Amino acid sequence: MEIRWHIAILIIGCAVVTLIPRVLPLMILSKLRIPEAMIRWLDHVPIAVMGALLAQELLLSDGRIDPGGHSLELIAAVPAFLTAFLTKSLFATVIVGILTLVGLRLFF
């Protein structure tokens, strides 16, 4: 098997470029003492990101706000949100959301 060096260098370069933004913040933040308020604020970031992703998926259609375009998904989101609120379990939330959506698509 012939190795083309320019391809190997390209792959290594891509690996380095991918690794730097992932490892560098961890290295820097592991040496810093983060204030408690900042840690509490950071706890809300995953929820905000997930909310933004879900809102985009549930409410936007062709770049416009159109809740009617995803009515089954919106209906399936209700028991999923309730499961998330009551159980705080990502696995249970995903399972309830998927099963609800499958059930709705079978009947409608």
Chimera marker file (.cmm) of the C-alpha trace (Angstrom):
<marker_set name="trace">
<marker id="1" x="0.000" y="0.000" z="0.000" r="1" g="1" b="0" radius="0.5"/>
<marker id="2" x="1.379" y="3.307" z="-1.047" r="1" g="1" b="0" radius="0.5"/>
<marker id="3" x="1.225" y="6.206" z="1.374" r="1" g="1" b="0" radius="0.5"/>
<marker id="4" x="0.824" y="9.622" z="-0.122" r="1" g="1" b="0" radius="0.5"/>
<marker id="5" x="2.616" y="11.926" z="2.254" r="1" g="1" b="0" radius="0.5"/>
<marker id="6" x="0.578" y="14.976" z="1.469" r="1" g="1" b="0" radius="0.5"/>
<marker id="7" x="-2.589" y="13.055" z="2.427" r="1" g="1" b="0" radius="0.5"/>
<marker id="8" x="-0.969" y="11.766" z="5.632" r="1" g="1" b="0" radius="0.5"/>
<marker id="9" x="0.170" y="15.292" z="6.547" r="1" g="1" b="0" radius="0.5"/>
<marker id="10" x="-3.333" y="16.583" z="5.797" r="1" g="1" b="0" radius="0.5"/>
<marker id="11" x="-4.900" y="13.957" z="8.083" r="1" g="1" b="0" radius="0.5"/>
<marker id="12" x="-2.427" y="14.703" z="10.859" r="1" g="1" b="0" radius="0.5"/>
<marker id="13" x="-3.053" y="18.432" z="10.438" r="1" g="1" b="0" radius="0.5"/>
<marker id="14" x="-6.796" y="17.920" z="10.646" r="1" g="1" b="0" radius="0.5"/>
<marker id="15" x="-6.342" y="15.841" z="13.795" r="1" g="1" b="0" radius="0.5"/>
<marker id="16" x="-4.247" y="18.569" z="15.406" r="1" g="1" b="0" radius="0.5"/>
<marker id="17" x="-6.729" y="21.280" z="14.420" r="1" g="1" b="0" radius="0.5"/>
<marker id="18" x="-9.564" y="19.203" z="15.876" r="1" g="1" b="0" radius="0.5"/>
<marker id="19" x="-7.654" y="18.352" z="19.036" r="1" g="1" b="0" radius="0.5"/>
<marker id="20" x="-6.504" y="21.864" z="19.951" r="1" g="1" b="0" radius="0.5"/>
<marker id="21" x="-9.937" y="23.442" z="20.588" r="1" g="1" b="0" radius="0.5"/>
<marker id="22" x="-10.979" y="20.410" z="22.640" r="1" g="1" b="0" radius="0.5"/>
<marker id="23" x="-7.899" y="19.901" z="24.765" r="1" g="1" b="0" radius="0.5"/>
<marker id="24" x="-6.646" y="23.464" z="25.210" r="1" g="1" b="0" radius="0.5"/>
<marker id="25" x="-9.709" y="24.746" z="27.131" r="1" g="1" b="0" radius="0.5"/>
<marker id="26" x="-9.600" y="21.676" z="29.381" r="1" g="1" b="0" radius="0.5"/>
<marker id="27" x="-5.929" y="22.222" z="30.120" r="1" g="1" b="0" radius="0.5"/>
<marker id="28" x="-6.466" y="25.913" z="30.890" r="1" g="1" b="0" radius="0.5"/>
<marker id="29" x="-9.659" y="25.462" z="32.910" r="1" g="1" b="0" radius="0.5"/>
<marker id="30" x="-8.223" y="22.594" z="34.958" r="1" g="1" b="0" radius="0.5"/>
<marker id="31" x="-5.579" y="24.963" z="36.338" r="1" g="1" b="0" radius="0.5"/>
<marker id="32" x="-8.021" y="27.769" z="37.155" r="1" g="1" b="0" radius="0.5"/>
<marker id="33" x="-10.252" y="28.062" z="40.179" r="1" g="1" b="0" radius="0.5"/>
<marker id="34" x="-13.695" y="28.833" z="38.809" r="1" g="1" b="0" radius="0.5"/>
<marker id="35" x="-16.017" y="30.926" z="41.009" r="1" g="1" b="0" radius="0.5"/>
<marker id="36" x="-19.088" y="29.170" z="42.362" r="1" g="1" b="0" radius="0.5"/>
<marker id="37" x="-21.450" y="31.551" z="40.519" r="1" g="1" b="0" radius="0.5"/>
<marker id="38" x="-19.744" y="30.686" z="37.221" r="1" g="1" b="0" radius="0.5"/>
<marker id="39" x="-20.135" y="26.958" z="37.922" r="1" g="1" b="0" radius="0.5"/>
<marker id="40" x="-23.850" y="27.454" z="38.659" r="1" g="1" b="0" radius="0.5"/>
<marker id="41" x="-24.167" y="29.455" z="35.435" r="1" g="1" b="0" radius="0.5"/>
<marker id="42" x="-22.367" y="26.750" z="33.458" r="1" g="1" b="0" radius="0.5"/>
<marker id="43" x="-24.803" y="24.151" z="34.826" r="1" g="1" b="0" radius="0.5"/>
<marker id="44" x="-27.558" y="25.843" z="32.797" r="1" g="1" b="0" radius="0.5"/>
<marker id="45" x="-25.688" y="25.856" z="29.478" r="1" g="1" b="0" radius="0.5"/>
<marker id="46" x="-26.592" y="22.278" z="28.410" r="1" g="1" b="0" radius="0.5"/>
<marker id="47" x="-30.270" y="22.915" z="29.162" r="1" g="1" b="0" radius="0.5"/>
<marker id="48" x="-30.206" y="26.162" z="27.166" r="1" g="1" b="0" radius="0.5"/>
<marker id="49" x="-28.471" y="24.479" z="24.238" r="1" g="1" b="0" radius="0.5"/>
<marker id="50" x="-30.922" y="21.576" z="24.290" r="1" g="1" b="0" radius="0.5"/>
<marker id="51" x="-33.859" y="23.999" z="24.466" r="1" g="1" b="0" radius="0.5"/>
<marker id="52" x="-32.554" y="25.957" z="21.503" r="1" g="1" b="0" radius="0.5"/>
<marker id="53" x="-32.054" y="22.795" z="19.467" r="1" g="1" b="0" radius="0.5"/>
<marker id="54" x="-35.508" y="21.465" z="20.341" r="1" g="1" b="0" radius="0.5"/>
<marker id="55" x="-37.229" y="24.781" z="19.665" r="1" g="1" b="0" radius="0.5"/>
<marker id="56" x="-35.580" y="24.995" z="16.284" r="1" g="1" b="0" radius="0.5"/>
<marker id="57" x="-36.586" y="21.443" z="15.417" r="1" g="1" b="0" radius="0.5"/>
<marker id="58" x="-40.151" y="21.751" z="16.718" r="1" g="1" b="0" radius="0.5"/>
<marker id="59" x="-41.097" y="25.259" z="15.645" r="1" g="1" b="0" radius="0.5"/>
<marker id="60" x="-39.189" y="26.064" z="12.452" r="1" g="1" b="0" radius="0.5"/>
<marker id="61" x="-40.090" y="24.868" z="9.003" r="1" g="1" b="0" radius="0.5"/>
<marker id="62" x="-38.263" y="26.160" z="5.914" r="1" g="1" b="0" radius="0.5"/>
<marker id="63" x="-36.615" y="28.854" z="8.004" r="1" g="1" b="0" radius="0.5"/>
<marker id="64" x="-39.927" y="30.235" z="9.299" r="1" g="1" b="0" radius="0.5"/>
<marker id="65" x="-41.771" y="29.789" z="12.563" r="1" g="1" b="0" radius="0.5"/>
<marker id="66" x="-44.486" y="27.264" z="11.749" r="1" g="1" b="0" radius="0.5"/>
<marker id="67" x="-45.643" y="25.211" z="14.748" r="1" g="1" b="0" radius="0.5"/>
<marker id="68" x="-48.353" y="23.580" z="12.635" r="1" g="1" b="0" radius="0.5"/>
<marker id="69" x="-45.744" y="22.011" z="10.393" r="1" g="1" b="0" radius="0.5"/>
<marker id="70" x="-44.600" y="19.721" z="13.194" r="1" g="1" b="0" radius="0.5"/>
<marker id="71" x="-47.807" y="19.116" z="15.106" r="1" g="1" b="0" radius="0.5"/>
<marker id="72" x="-47.114" y="15.434" z="15.854" r="1" g="1" b="0" radius="0.5"/>
<marker id="73" x="-43.646" y="16.259" z="17.124" r="1" g="1" b="0" radius="0.5"/>
<marker id="74" x="-45.069" y="19.045" z="19.295" r="1" g="1" b="0" radius="0.5"/>
<marker id="75" x="-47.647" y="16.671" z="20.765" r="1" g="1" b="0" radius="0.5"/>
<marker id="76" x="-44.928" y="14.064" z="21.384" r="1" g="1" b="0" radius="0.5"/>
<marker id="77" x="-42.806" y="16.704" z="23.082" r="1" g="1" b="0" radius="0.5"/>
<marker id="78" x="-45.384" y="17.222" z="25.836" r="1" g="1" b="0" radius="0.5"/>
<marker id="79" x="-45.030" y="13.776" z="27.494" r="1" g="1" b="0" radius="0.5"/>
<marker id="80" x="-41.280" y="13.921" z="26.869" r="1" g="1" b="0" radius="0.5"/>
<marker id="81" x="-41.051" y="17.257" z="28.684" r="1" g="1" b="0" radius="0.5"/>
<marker id="82" x="-43.188" y="15.923" z="31.523" r="1" g="1" b="0" radius="0.5"/>
<marker id="83" x="-40.979" y="12.834" z="31.780" r="1" g="1" b="0" radius="0.5"/>
<marker id="84" x="-37.868" y="15.007" z="31.813" r="1" g="1" b="0" radius="0.5"/>
<marker id="85" x="-39.350" y="17.253" z="34.488" r="1" g="1" b="0" radius="0.5"/>
<marker id="86" x="-40.512" y="14.384" z="36.690" r="1" g="1" b="0" radius="0.5"/>
<marker id="87" x="-37.664" y="11.891" z="36.291" r="1" g="1" b="0" radius="0.5"/>
<marker id="88" x="-34.664" y="14.076" z="35.320" r="1" g="1" b="0" radius="0.5"/>
<marker id="89" x="-33.615" y="11.072" z="33.227" r="1" g="1" b="0" radius="0.5"/>
<marker id="90" x="-32.379" y="11.632" z="29.696" r="1" g="1" b="0" radius="0.5"/>
<marker id="91" x="-32.893" y="7.969" z="28.813" r="1" g="1" b="0" radius="0.5"/>
<marker id="92" x="-36.502" y="7.914" z="30.024" r="1" g="1" b="0" radius="0.5"/>
<marker id="93" x="-37.183" y="11.214" z="28.247" r="1" g="1" b="0" radius="0.5"/>
<marker id="94" x="-35.838" y="9.951" z="24.940" r="1" g="1" b="0" radius="0.5"/>
<marker id="95" x="-37.713" y="6.655" z="25.219" r="1" g="1" b="0" radius="0.5"/>
<marker id="96" x="-41.015" y="8.359" z="26.068" r="1" g="1" b="0" radius="0.5"/>
<marker id="97" x="-40.565" y="10.878" z="23.255" r="1" g="1" b="0" radius="0.5"/>
<marker id="98" x="-39.734" y="8.226" z="20.681" r="1" g="1" b="0" radius="0.5"/>
<marker id="99" x="-42.539" y="5.886" z="21.728" r="1" g="1" b="0" radius="0.5"/>
<marker id="100" x="-45.059" y="8.726" z="21.763" r="1" g="1" b="0" radius="0.5"/>
<marker id="101" x="-44.007" y="9.877" z="18.308" r="1" g="1" b="0" radius="0.5"/>
<marker id="102" x="-44.100" y="6.324" z="16.946" r="1" g="1" b="0" radius="0.5"/>
<marker id="103" x="-47.579" y="5.838" z="18.413" r="1" g="1" b="0" radius="0.5"/>
<marker id="104" x="-48.810" y="9.126" z="16.979" r="1" g="1" b="0" radius="0.5"/>
<marker id="105" x="-47.426" y="8.329" z="13.525" r="1" g="1" b="0" radius="0.5"/>
<marker id="106" x="-49.103" y="4.927" z="13.579" r="1" g="1" b="0" radius="0.5"/>
<marker id="107" x="-52.517" y="6.473" z="14.173" r="1" g="1" b="0" radius="0.5"/>
<marker id="108" x="-52.224" y="9.755" z="12.215" r="1" g="1" b="0" radius="0.5"/>
<link id1="1" id2="2" r="1" g="1" b="0" radius="0.2"/>
<link id1="2" id2="3" r="1" g="1" b="0" radius="0.2"/>
<link id1="3" id2="4" r="1" g="1" b="0" radius="0.2"/>
<link id1="4" id2="5" r="1" g="1" b="0" radius="0.2"/>
<link id1="5" id2="6" r="1" g="1" b="0" radius="0.2"/>
<link id1="6" id2="7" r="1" g="1" b="0" radius="0.2"/>
<link id1="7" id2="8" r="1" g="1" b="0" radius="0.2"/>
<link id1="8" id2="9" r="1" g="1" b="0" radius="0.2"/>
<link id1="9" id2="10" r="1" g="1" b="0" radius="0.2"/>
<link id1="10" id2="11" r="1" g="1" b="0" radius="0.2"/>
<link id1="11" id2="12" r="1" g="1" b="0" radius="0.2"/>
<link id1="12" id2="13" r="1" g="1" b="0" radius="0.2"/>
<link id1="13" id2="14" r="1" g="1" b="0" radius="0.2"/>
<link id1="14" id2="15" r="1" g="1" b="0" radius="0.2"/>
<link id1="15" id2="16" r="1" g="1" b="0" radius="0.2"/>
<link id1="16" id2="17" r="1" g="1" b="0" radius="0.2"/>
<link id1="17" id2="18" r="1" g="1" b="0" radius="0.2"/>
<link id1="18" id2="19" r="1" g="1" b="0" radius="0.2"/>
<link id1="19" id2="20" r="1" g="1" b="0" radius="0.2"/>
<link id1="20" id2="21" r="1" g="1" b="0" radius="0.2"/>
<link id1="21" id2="22" r="1" g="1" b="0" radius="0.2"/>
<link id1="22" id2="23" r="1" g="1" b="0" radius="0.2"/>
<link id1="23" id2="24" r="1" g="1" b="0" radius="0.2"/>
<link id1="24" id2="25" r="1" g="1" b="0" radius="0.2"/>
<link id1="25" id2="26" r="1" g="1" b="0" radius="0.2"/>
<link id1="26" id2="27" r="1" g="1" b="0" radius="0.2"/>
<link id1="27" id2="28" r="1" g="1" b="0" radius="0.2"/>
<link id1="28" id2="29" r="1" g="1" b="0" radius="0.2"/>
<link id1="29" id2="30" r="1" g="1" b="0" radius="0.2"/>
<link id1="30" id2="31" r="1" g="1" b="0" radius="0.2"/>
<link id1="31" id2="32" r="1" g="1" b="0" radius="0.2"/>
<link id1="32" id2="33" r="1" g="1" b="0" radius="0.2"/>
<link id1="33" id2="34" r="1" g="1" b="0" radius="0.2"/>
<link id1="34" id2="35" r="1" g="1" b="0" radius="0.2"/>
<link id1="35" id2="36" r="1" g="1" b="0" radius="0.2"/>
<link id1="36" id2="37" r="1" g="1" b="0" radius="0.2"/>
<link id1="37" id2="38" r="1" g="1" b="0" radius="0.2"/>
<link id1="38" id2="39" r="1" g="1" b="0" radius="0.2"/>
<link id1="39" id2="40" r="1" g="1" b="0" radius="0.2"/>
<link id1="40" id2="41" r="1" g="1" b="0" radius="0.2"/>
<link id1="41" id2="42" r="1" g="1" b="0" radius="0.2"/>
<link id1="42" id2="43" r="1" g="1" b="0" radius="0.2"/>
<link id1="43" id2="44" r="1" g="1" b="0" radius="0.2"/>
<link id1="44" id2="45" r="1" g="1" b="0" radius="0.2"/>
<link id1="45" id2="46" r="1" g="1" b="0" radius="0.2"/>
<link id1="46" id2="47" r="1" g="1" b="0" radius="0.2"/>
<link id1="47" id2="48" r="1" g="1" b="0" radius="0.2"/>
<link id1="48" id2="49" r="1" g="1" b="0" radius="0.2"/>
<link id1="49" id2="50" r="1" g="1" b="0" radius="0.2"/>
<link id1="50" id2="51" r="1" g="1" b="0" radius="0.2"/>
<link id1="51" id2="52" r="1" g="1" b="0" radius="0.2"/>
<link id1="52" id2="53" r="1" g="1" b="0" radius="0.2"/>
<link id1="53" id2="54" r="1" g="1" b="0" radius="0.2"/>
<link id1="54" id2="55" r="1" g="1" b="0" radius="0.2"/>
<link id1="55" id2="56" r="1" g="1" b="0" radius="0.2"/>
<link id1="56" id2="57" r="1" g="1" b="0" radius="0.2"/>
<link id1="57" id2="58" r="1" g="1" b="0" radius="0.2"/>
<link id1="58" id2="59" r="1" g="1" b="0" radius="0.2"/>
<link id1="59" id2="60" r="1" g="1" b="0" radius="0.2"/>
<link id1="60" id2="61" r="1" g="1" b="0" radius="0.2"/>
<link id1="61" id2="62" r="1" g="1" b="0" radius="0.2"/>
<link id1="62" id2="63" r="1" g="1" b="0" radius="0.2"/>
<link id1="63" id2="64" r="1" g="1" b="0" radius="0.2"/>
<link id1="64" id2="65" r="1" g="1" b="0" radius="0.2"/>
<link id1="65" id2="66" r="1" g="1" b="0" radius="0.2"/>
<link id1="66" id2="67" r="1" g="1" b="0" radius="0.2"/>
<link id1="67" id2="68" r="1" g="1" b="0" radius="0.2"/>
<link id1="68" id2="69" r="1" g="1" b="0" radius="0.2"/>
<link id1="69" id2="70" r="1" g="1" b="0" radius="0.2"/>
<link id1="70" id2="71" r="1" g="1" b="0" radius="0.2"/>
<link id1="71" id2="72" r="1" g="1" b="0" radius="0.2"/>
<link id1="72" id2="73" r="1" g="1" b="0" radius="0.2"/>
<link id1="73" id2="74" r="1" g="1" b="0" radius="0.2"/>
<link id1="74" id2="75" r="1" g="1" b="0" radius="0.2"/>
<link id1="75" id2="76" r="1" g="1" b="0" radius="0.2"/>
<link id1="76" id2="77" r="1" g="1" b="0" radius="0.2"/>
<link id1="77" id2="78" r="1" g="1" b="0" radius="0.2"/>
<link id1="78" id2="79" r="1" g="1" b="0" radius="0.2"/>
<link id1="79" id2="80" r="1" g="1" b="0" radius="0.2"/>
<link id1="80" id2="81" r="1" g="1" b="0" radius="0.2"/>
<link id1="81" id2="82" r="1" g="1" b="0" radius="0.2"/>
<link id1="82" id2="83" r="1" g="1" b="0" radius="0.2"/>
<link id1="83" id2="84" r="1" g="1" b="0" radius="0.2"/>
<link id1="84" id2="85" r="1" g="1" b="0" radius="0.2"/>
<link id1="85" id2="86" r="1" g="1" b="0" radius="0.2"/>
<link id1="86" id2="87" r="1" g="1" b="0" radius="0.2"/>
<link id1="87" id2="88" r="1" g="1" b="0" radius="0.2"/>
<link id1="88" id2="89" r="1" g="1" b="0" radius="0.2"/>
<link id1="89" id2="90" r="1" g="1" b="0" radius="0.2"/>
<link id1="90" id2="91" r="1" g="1" b="0" radius="0.2"/>
<link id1="91" id2="92" r="1" g="1" b="0" radius="0.2"/>
<link id1="92" id2="93" r="1" g="1" b="0" radius="0.2"/>
<link id1="93" id2="94" r="1" g="1" b="0" radius="0.2"/>
<link id1="94" id2="95" r="1" g="1" b="0" radius="0.2"/>
<link id1="95" id2="96" r="1" g="1" b="0" radius="0.2"/>
<link id1="96" id2="97" r="1" g="1" b="0" radius="0.2"/>
<link id1="97" id2="98" r="1" g="1" b="0" radius="0.2"/>
<link id1="98" id2="99" r="1" g="1" b="0" radius="0.2"/>
<link id1="99" id2="100" r="1" g="1" b="0" radius="0.2"/>
<link id1="100" id2="101" r="1" g="1" b="0" radius="0.2"/>
<link id1="101" id2="102" r="1" g="1" b="0" radius="0.2"/>
<link id1="102" id2="103" r="1" g="1" b="0" radius="0.2"/>
<link id1="103" id2="104" r="1" g="1" b="0" radius="0.2"/>
<link id1="104" id2="105" r="1" g="1" b="0" radius="0.2"/>
<link id1="105" id2="106" r="1" g="1" b="0" radius="0.2"/>
<link id1="106" id2="107" r="1" g="1" b="0" radius="0.2"/>
<link id1="107" id2="108" r="1" g="1" b="0" radius="0.2"/>
</marker_set>
